[in-house]
């Protein structure tokens, strides 16, 4: 359904004001306006297998619940297996009949990612989608076991390595989908292809987080081209301002001010669930918020040059061990 002109104008104004667009206010208004994209059909994921990373808290739990409610067999990837088992039990108790399977993996550790992906591919030869939701915001600069800055490892390198290892399963059906949960915070950052490891300047947890999310959005079109031959699509999205454990732990002052209008986990996860289930599959390589494609830049100063993108892709290709030429 095409969105009327008035809807598009109101939506754009809310998007630029942040407070109106990213909170419960924006979601409520958008749902009430004509042209709100339709929900996926009931049981639209019946029998399909979907992987959700970071599945034991916040948006991850809500994503699992949303996808399972549409009939999916949801594979919950967690780092803490005991915590994940408790979450899975609570979801099963609240939603009888859902089918959940629990897996353990540290997304920051590429060796562990490859181990897990091989095991999942052996059990699930036909994977409908992967929702890369796992996230970190370390208070101090931290490195992964392979020596990558932790935010970049968890938000970008690990997900790319995992998706590459699952390409066979994702391409086995009618075309797999990949969703990267990004952040509106990336709008304030440029693509730092010159410093992917955040080795210069004073370290800031929020800046590191937002930089890695900018990398996700900038690399999505390149990854879309790479995976298109296998029929795999990729989408990046941001959930708005949600009252997640990460916000509570890392941004307490922000939460105190905005708490009355912060989205709950289900509202934050809505677009991830929609991108995974809606038919036909949304266009690949795009950036989404509240079920609508969004601009990837709001400030001229954050717009990346082609040289920066080529340099960034060369770094990611090497970091993820993809091999081949810079264009492959």
N, C-alpha and C positions, 0 to 999 in steps of 0.2 A: 504494500500500500504506500503510495507516494505521500510524503508529508506536505501539508498545506504550507503556503508561504508564511502565514502568521506563526505557525508552529516552529518553523525553521528560525524565524527571527527571535522569538522568545527563547528558544533553546540556545541560540548563539549568545544572546545577552547573558543568560544564566551561566553559560560555560565560561565567559570571560570574567565574570564577577567572582568566580571560585566559590564564595560562601553560598551563593544561591545554587550554583550548579553541582557542587560536590557533596552537599549535605542531603538530609532527608527532604528538604524543601524542593531541591531540584528534581529528585526522583518522583516525588508526589505530583509536582506540576507536570512533568513530562508524561507521566502515565495518564493524566487527565486530559491532555491535549490530543486533538485528532492526529492520527498517523502514528501512534505508539506501535512499534513492531509487535506482531502477534506472538503469543507464547508458543513454545514448541507443543506439538500435539501430545495429548496424554499417552503415556507408555511409548513414546517415540523412540526410546533407546532400548526397548525390550530385547533382552538377550545380548546386547552389545557390551563389549568390554571397554572400560575407560580407566585410565590411570590418573590419580591425583596425588601430587607430591605435597609435602607439608600438610598432611591430612589429619593431624591430631589436634589442631587448634584453629580458632578464628575462622578466616575465610575458607580454609581448607575443609573444616568440618561442614560448613554450610554448603560448600560445593559438592562434597560427598553426598549430603542429604538431598540436595537438589537433583543430582544426576541419578541417584538410586530411586528417587521418587518417580523418575521417568522410565524406570525399568532397567537401568544399566546394571551390569555387574561391575562394581566399583572396586578397583585395586587401590588400597590406601597405602601410600608410601610414607614411612615415618622414620625418624632417627632413633627415637626412644620407643622400643617395642612394647614395654609394659604400659606406658602411657597410651600408645596407640590402641592396644588391646582394650583398655578401659573405655576409650572413646568409641570404638567399634561396638562394644557391648551396649553402651548407652544408646547409640543410634539404632541398633537392632531392637532394643526394648521400646524405643519411642516409635519406631516404624517397622512393625512386624512384617516379615516377608522379604525385606531387602536382602540383597546378596552382596556381601562385602568380603574382601580378602586382604589380609594384612601382610605387608612386606617391610623389611628394614633396609635402609640405605642412608649413607651420609652423602648428600648431593655435592658437597664440597670436595669429596675425595673421588677423583676420577677413576682410580682403580676399583673402588667400591661401586661406583656407578656402572662400570662395565660388567662387573660381576653380577650385579642385580639385573641389568638389562638382558644379559644372556639367559639368566634363570627365568625371567618373565617371558621372553620370546619363546623359550622352549615349552612353556605351559600355555601361552596365549598366542597362537600363530596369527590371529586376526584381531588386531587392536583398533578400535574405532577412534580413540583420541587420547591425548596426554594433556593434562592441565598442569603446567609448571607453576605451582603456587608457593613452593618453599621459599622462605625469605629470612634474611638476617640483617641486623644492624649493630655490628659489634662496636662497643664504646671506644675501643682503641684499635689502631691498625693491626689486623691479624691476617696471617697467611694460611692458605689451605695446605694439605699435605704435599701437593705438587708445587707450592711456592707462589700461588696466585693470591692477590688480595681477596679476602674472603667474600665480600659482596659480589665481586665479579665472578668468583668461582661458583657461588650458589645461584646467582640470578642469570648468568649467561653461559659460562664455560660448561658447567655441569649439565644444564638442560640441553645444550647443543650436543654434547657427547652422548647423553642418554637418548636423544631423538635419533641421532645417527645410528646408534646401536639397535634401535627399534624400527628402523626404516622398513625392514622386511615385513614385520607384523603390521605396521601402519598402512603399508601399500597393498596388503593382501585382499582387502575388501573393496568397497566402492570408493575408497579414498579417505585416508586418515586425516585427522585434524590435530593441530598443535596450538595450544593457547598459552601464552606467556602473560602472567599477571604482573603488570608494570605499575607505574605510579604517576599521578599528576605532578608529583615533585620533579619529574624529569624535565618539565617545561622550563625550569629555572637553570638547567645545566646544558652546556654544550657537549659535543662529542669529543672527549679528551683522548684522541687517538695517539697523542704524544706521551700520555702518562696513564696507561691502563692499570698500572699497579698502584696508583696514588702514592708515588714515591717522592713527590715534590710538594712543598707547602705544608701548612699545618693541617693535620688530619681532622676531619669533621665527620662523625657518623652519618648525619643526615645528608651531607654532600656526597659521601661515598655511596650511600644508598641510591640517591637520585642520579648520580653519574652512571651507575650500573644499569639503572632503568632506562636512561637515555640510550645506552648501548643496545639494549634489547630492541628498542623501537627503531633505531637506525639500521640494525642488522637484519630486521625482519624481512624487508624486501629482498635482500641478498639471499637469505635462507629460503625465501619463497621460490626464487629462481632455481636454487639448488635442488629443492625437493619436488618441484613441479612435475618432473618426469616420472616420479613415483606416484603422482596423484595425491600428494600430501599438501595440505594447505596450512598456513600459519596465521595466527592473529595475535596482536598484542592488545591489551586492554588495561584501563585503570578503574579501580572500584569506587573512586570518590573517597571521601573521608569517612572511614568506618572505625568503629570502636573496637579495634582488634587488640590482642595481647601485645603486639609490637608497639602500638600507639601508647597503650597504658604503661609499658615498661620503659620505652625510649623517649617518649614525648609527653611527659606528665603535665607540663605547663600548657601545652597546646590542648591537651584533653580537658583540662579544667575549664578553659575558656569556651571550647566548642562542644562539650559533651551533650548539651541539650539537643543539638542538631546533628550529631554524628549518626551515621547509618549503622544498623545492626549488621551482623555477619551475613545474613541471608540477602539483605539489600546490596551489600558490597559484592557478593558472589553472583548476583543475578546475571550480569553480562557474560561471565565465564560459562555459566550453565547454558545460557541462550546460544552463545557461539558454538558450544559443543553439540547442541541438539537440534538447532533450527535447520529446516530444509527450505530451499537448497543451501548448500554450504556458502557462507559469506565469502566475498572476494578475498583472495590470499594477500598477505603482506601488509594489511591495513591496521590502523590503530583505532580502538573503539572505547566508548564510554556510554553507559546507559543505552545500549543496543544501537548506537548510531556511530558511524565512522567520524573520527575527529581529526583535526589538523595535528600534525606532529610538532609544529612550532607556533608559539605565540609571540616570540621576540626575535627580531632580526639577528641579534647577537648570538643566538643559540643555533642558527642555521649552519649545518655542516657543509663543507665544500666536498666536491667529488674526490679531491685528493685525500681529505680526511677519511672518507668512507672506504676508499681503497686501502689506506693504511690500516684502518681499524679491522677490515676484513682479513688482511694479511696476518695481523696479530691473532685474531680469533681462529683462523684456519690453523695456524701453528700451535696455539694453545690447546685446541681441541683435537689435534693430531689428525686433521682431515686429509692432509696430503694433497697432491696435485698442484696445479698452478693457482695463481691468485684469482683467476676467473672461474675456477672449477667449483 
